[in-house]
Amino acid sequence: VQLVESGGGLVQPGGSLRLSCAASGFTFSIYDMNWYRQAPGKERELVASITSSGGSRNYAESVKGRFTISRVNDKNTVYLQMNNLQPDDTAVYYCYVPALSRYWGRGTQVTVSP
């Protein structure tokens, strides 16, 4: 199992980023996927989740209305569109397969700063 996150960077408050997670080593299309984030000195928190078909999505209250999770099963990729980013969104972002539990990628750094 391999999860490779990309798309992070430095952005000003109010800006946008689109994160990608390329998955391999398992049958991507049958698994629900999550995005987590971990800010310095804080525990890792669940940001968004999507079912295997993409038919159901859930979000943390802190990002609802600003972030959108999506997936393209033919590309084995899950995305996180992040709009109206704020300094509190600064964190390392990870994708995760809850049913496979122990696999984490290296994450991608998102920094929101003036």
C-alpha positions as CSV (number, residue, x, y, z in Angstrom):
1,V,0.0,0.0,0.0
2,Q,1.3,3.4,-1.0
3,L,-0.3,6.8,-0.4
4,V,1.4,9.8,-1.9
5,E,0.1,13.3,-1.1
6,S,0.9,16.4,-3.1
7,G,-0.3,19.9,-3.8
8,G,0.5,21.6,-0.6
9,G,2.3,24.9,-0.3
10,L,2.3,28.4,1.1
11,V,-0.8,30.5,0.5
12,Q,-2.2,33.7,1.8
13,P,-5.4,33.8,3.9
14,G,-8.4,33.5,1.7
15,G,-6.5,31.5,-0.9
16,S,-7.1,28.1,-2.3
17,L,-5.2,24.8,-2.8
18,R,-6.1,21.5,-4.2
19,L,-4.4,18.5,-2.6
20,S,-4.1,15.1,-4.3
21,C,-3.4,11.6,-3.0
22,A,-2.3,9.0,-5.4
23,A,-3.0,5.5,-4.0
24,S,-1.5,2.2,-5.1
25,G,-1.2,-1.4,-3.9
26,F,-4.8,-2.0,-3.1
27,T,-8.2,-1.9,-4.9
28,F,-8.8,1.8,-4.4
29,S,-12.4,1.8,-5.8
30,I,-13.8,-0.4,-3.0
31,Y,-12.4,1.6,0.0
32,D,-13.6,4.7,1.8
33,M,-11.0,7.4,2.0
34,N,-10.2,10.1,4.5
35,W,-8.1,13.3,4.7
36,Y,-6.5,14.0,8.1
37,R,-4.3,16.9,9.1
38,Q,-1.9,17.5,12.0
39,A,-0.8,21.0,13.1
40,P,2.3,21.6,15.2
41,G,1.8,20.5,18.7
42,K,-1.7,19.1,18.0
43,E,-3.2,15.7,17.5
44,R,-4.0,14.4,14.1
45,E,-7.6,15.2,13.2
46,L,-10.1,14.0,10.6
47,V,-10.9,16.6,8.1
48,A,-13.0,14.9,5.5
49,S,-14.2,11.5,4.4
50,I,-15.7,10.0,1.3
51,T,-17.3,6.6,0.6
52,S,-15.9,4.2,-2.0
53,S,-18.4,5.3,-4.7
54,G,-18.1,9.0,-3.8
55,G,-21.8,9.1,-2.9
56,S,-21.4,10.3,0.6
57,R,-19.0,12.8,2.1
58,N,-18.5,14.2,5.6
59,Y,-16.5,17.1,6.9
60,A,-15.2,18.4,10.2
61,E,-17.2,21.4,11.4
62,S,-14.1,23.6,11.1
63,V,-13.9,23.1,7.3
64,K,-17.5,22.6,6.3
65,G,-18.4,24.9,3.5
66,R,-14.8,25.6,2.6
67,F,-13.3,22.2,1.8
68,T,-14.5,19.6,-0.7
69,I,-13.4,16.0,-0.9
70,S,-13.7,14.1,-4.2
71,R,-12.2,11.0,-5.9
72,V,-11.6,9.6,-9.3
73,N,-11.5,5.8,-9.0
74,D,-10.2,5.3,-12.5
75,K,-7.1,7.3,-11.4
76,N,-6.8,5.9,-7.9
77,T,-6.8,9.4,-6.6
78,V,-8.6,11.3,-3.9
79,Y,-8.6,15.1,-3.8
80,L,-9.2,17.8,-1.2
81,Q,-10.2,21.2,-2.6
82,M,-9.5,23.8,0.0
83,N,-11.0,27.3,-0.4
84,N,-10.9,30.4,1.8
85,L,-7.9,29.0,3.7
86,Q,-7.1,30.4,7.1
87,P,-4.0,30.4,9.3
88,D,-5.7,27.7,11.5
89,D,-5.6,25.4,8.4
90,T,-1.8,25.3,8.6
91,A,-0.9,21.6,9.0
92,V,0.5,18.6,7.3
93,Y,-2.3,16.9,5.4
94,Y,-2.5,13.1,5.0
95,C,-4.8,10.8,3.1
96,Y,-5.8,7.6,4.9
97,V,-7.6,4.3,4.2
98,P,-9.6,3.6,7.4
99,A,-10.2,-0.1,6.5
100,L,-6.5,-0.7,6.1
101,S,-5.6,1.3,9.3
102,R,-1.9,1.2,9.5
103,Y,-0.8,2.9,6.3
104,W,0.1,6.6,6.2
105,G,1.8,8.6,3.5
106,R,4.4,11.3,4.2
107,G,1.8,14.0,4.0
108,T,1.9,17.4,2.3
109,Q,2.6,20.7,4.1
110,V,0.0,23.5,3.9
111,T,1.0,26.8,5.3
112,V,-1.5,29.7,5.4
113,S,0.2,33.0,6.2
114,P,0.1,36.6,5.1
